[in-house]
Amino acid sequence: MKKSLSNREEQILKLLLAEYSQIEICNILKLSQGRVSDVKAMIMEKWEVDTIVGLVKKAIERGYLNII
């Protein structure tokens, strides 16, 4: 089943895919490091991936990141 992401999850995912660090994301979105980490973990759980590489692969599959 294809689980959709919340607006906040999409925001954080897009920043991760743009190569922002978790600390930079915290500063941009005015969130705690724990919150950013929790949201990243929720995305990974929804998409059933265990690594950042798996997260990137799923993002490509789902159209969040285009490879030329």
C-alpha positions as CSV (number, residue, x, y, z in Angstrom):
1,M,0.0,0.0,0.0
2,K,1.3,3.5,-0.9
3,K,1.2,5.6,2.2
4,S,1.1,9.3,1.7
5,L,3.1,11.8,3.6
6,S,1.9,14.7,5.7
7,N,2.8,18.2,4.7
8,R,5.5,18.4,7.4
9,E,6.9,15.0,6.3
10,E,7.1,16.3,2.7
11,Q,8.8,19.5,3.8
12,I,11.5,17.6,5.7
13,L,11.9,15.0,3.0
14,K,12.4,17.7,0.3
15,L,15.0,19.4,2.5
16,L,16.8,16.1,3.1
17,L,16.8,15.4,-0.6
18,A,18.3,18.9,-1.2
19,E,21.2,17.9,1.0
20,Y,20.4,20.0,4.1
21,S,21.6,18.5,7.3
22,Q,19.2,17.8,10.1
23,I,20.6,20.8,12.1
24,E,20.0,23.1,9.1
25,I,16.5,21.8,8.7
26,C,15.9,22.5,12.4
27,N,17.0,26.1,11.9
28,I,15.0,26.6,8.7
29,L,11.7,25.1,10.0
30,K,12.2,26.2,13.7
31,L,12.0,22.7,15.0
32,S,14.0,20.7,17.5
33,Q,16.5,18.2,16.4
34,G,14.4,15.5,18.0
35,R,11.3,16.5,16.0
36,V,13.2,16.4,12.7
37,S,14.7,13.0,13.6
38,D,11.2,11.7,14.6
39,V,9.6,12.9,11.3
40,K,12.5,11.4,9.3
41,A,11.9,8.1,11.2
42,M,8.2,8.3,10.5
43,I,8.8,8.7,6.7
44,M,11.2,5.7,6.7
45,E,8.7,3.6,8.6
46,K,5.8,4.5,6.3
47,W,8.0,3.7,3.2
48,E,9.4,0.6,4.9
49,V,13.1,1.6,4.4
50,D,16.0,1.2,6.9
51,T,18.6,3.5,5.4
52,I,19.0,6.9,3.9
53,V,19.8,5.2,0.6
54,G,16.5,3.4,0.7
55,L,14.8,6.7,1.5
56,V,16.3,8.3,-1.6
57,K,15.4,5.3,-3.8
58,K,11.8,5.5,-2.7
59,A,11.7,9.3,-3.2
60,I,12.9,8.7,-6.8
61,E,10.2,6.0,-7.3
62,R,7.5,8.3,-5.9
63,G,8.5,11.3,-7.9
64,Y,10.0,13.4,-5.1
65,L,13.4,13.5,-6.8
66,N,14.1,13.4,-10.5
67,I,17.3,11.9,-12.0
68,I,18.3,13.3,-15.4
